[in-house]
Amino acid sequence: MSAVQEHTTGLHIEALHAFWQQTLHGASSGAMLPWDLQSTLLAGLGLNNLEVLRYLNTERPSYEVFEAWVVALTGDGSAESERERLRRALSGERVGSPIESLDSVEGLSEAELAQWDEQGYVIVRQAVSAESAQAAELAIYEHLGMSRDDPDSWYSEALGHTIWVPLLRHPAIVANRFAPRVVKAFAQLWGREDMWATVDQAGLNPPERPGWMFPGPRLHWDCTLARPHHMEIQGILYLAETEAAQGAFCCVPGFHKKLGEWLDALPVGVDARAEALRTLQAEPIAAGRGDLVLWHQSLPHGSSPNRASRPRVVQYMSMRPTRWDYNPEWR
Ligand SMILES: O=C(O)CCC(=O)C(=O)O
């Protein structure tokens, strides 16, 4: 039995051992797992990238302890079928969607697909039902020890001075990630069905008031600006009605088609990210409870100050195929 096989007797996922090894022992420990497979591995196991890295770097566990941690965190009844799909995908097999057939699910219309192409973003209307959105919304308030109808509770220390809420695995949050219209929209935009849901945070952006001003994120990119630029999809699910002035998600529509030209026109030495923040005009995207805004990663985007009377409550989400084109150079 090889060293790797010895270490995969629990979950039987060789890539997990490779990931553990490269994280704790670096490139010298053997072949590095490419970024896309690493991301598929963690998504397929239902893990958030940062939580795993934080755990590994803090605890520096043996592989057996690491595997036990993964199982304890993610091992509900449905985990094994998804793990089996993951094993097949990692071995190079073309796998299908994470949910039953997408054929009967209503997808994005021709007009919505055209909007995605031209503007680089699209709103998937009622991607989840109003009830499912509300269940996740209430779970976020509960997690933070806040009451939806008590404004003074919205500034509790549990939130801190941030709009991010690290609630990753509440059943209502997980169910939204796999809602049929969510999966269908991602599959349509990627043009394939082997989708993997990233495990992202939730968010609560309360109205500004003295002592609590909007902390960002303002306009930025999460991707490299190095060429070639590739498509990746980011998403935010509104869990309650969100007006434009209510801390709505903002982006610069159509910029995915202009990024290269815009970068070429920048004077030498100018920091593209700072220049975007200084000069580009972003548009707030208002939408309803259960609506999902998807955007191309080349759009500069950010959140915005909440000048309305109720918090903006959201769930971030994305789906990617098993393998995709990406640029490993960060710029
Ligand atoms: O919360 C928002 O509206 C923006 C989210 C964002 O900037 C991001 O996901 O990178």
The ligand as an ORCA input file, in Angstrom:
! r2SCAN-3c Opt
* xyz 0 1
  O     -21.925     42.439     -0.150
  C     -21.887     42.968     -1.257
  O     -22.807     43.638     -1.721
  C     -20.635     42.848     -2.084
  C     -19.991     41.531     -1.947
  C     -18.597     41.511     -2.440
  O     -17.978     42.508     -2.613
  C     -17.979     40.238     -2.737
  O     -18.631     39.184     -2.593
  O     -16.816     40.237     -3.165
*
